Amino acid sequence: MARLAAITMLIALVVCRATRADDEIIDTHTHFYDPARPEGVPWPGKGDKLLYRTVLPRHFLEVARPVGVTRTIVVEASPWLEDNQWLLDLAKRNRAIIGVVGQLSPGRKDFAKHLERFGKDKLFRGIRVNKDALAKGLEIQAYLGDLRRLASRGLTLDVNGGPDMPAVVAKLARELPSLRIVINHAANLGIDGKAPPEAWLRGMKEAAANENVYCKVSALVEGALPRERKAPTDAGFYRPVLDALWATFGQDRLMYGSNWPVSDTRASYATVFAIVRDHVAPRGKDAARQFFSGNARRAYGLP
């Protein structure tokens, strides 16, 4: 067993180095914000002693560069309209940011105007919505019309929600096959080291049956049960879920994401990266390249 573990680690290191040489590793899910701004931030709250701090690209690179991650797609967590522009301005000054997933509300009368404004910036790669809003919006023509606008610009829709979210994504994917859709955080499944629930797996399979649906392997440590403890660091604990995701989406529609700095609440960045690296590395160089770079570029229409 010790020899097998050593061989696996060697493969992991070789593949990781090959990936760095061929393609920069992209973290598809980070959040940046600065509570020191005059206007402050709507999230996180001042009472959060860990997350309520200035979080900028230089801080990300301090933890990510040592494991070979040098690029990121940042996801806007603020509902304030002008924070979309704040992130785009930040991206212009920081080469580490290769894309911004903003926050706009489909179905509102000013959506088209705001999409036109932010969509002119090539770094603006899409928006994120929550599952509940999406489920309601699927019954509203104005909402669907705005998602068609998103698709017509070649932009992407991120969706956040719980384990019942993939079924909603599947419905949207069938309705709008030209819209690229990204499931966030593997649908926030609670992970207990065992085989994932059948209901979650059915929803994931239904979503994955549509070629326009991708999935971020992100927020794994946040999903680890019990949530009041530090997350397990052994990749084997997450293997049943990772195997299910790989079998469902294949190597061409899964992508790496950390959810940093939220992931700091459960584990270090190095641990988050090692969990997925150790799972992907034995699958070979091509699989690693797709997972850590190629799929993100396709999902977000990046060069």
Helices and strands as residue ranges (DSSP letters): H 2-22, E 25-30, H 57-64, G 65-67, E 69-75, H 82-93, E 97-102, H 111-119, E 124-130, H 131-137, H 141-152, E 156-160, H 165-175, E 180-183, G 185-188, H 198-208, E 213-217, H 220-223, H 235-249, E 254-256, G 262-265, H 269-280, G 281-283, H 285-289, I 290-294, H 295-299
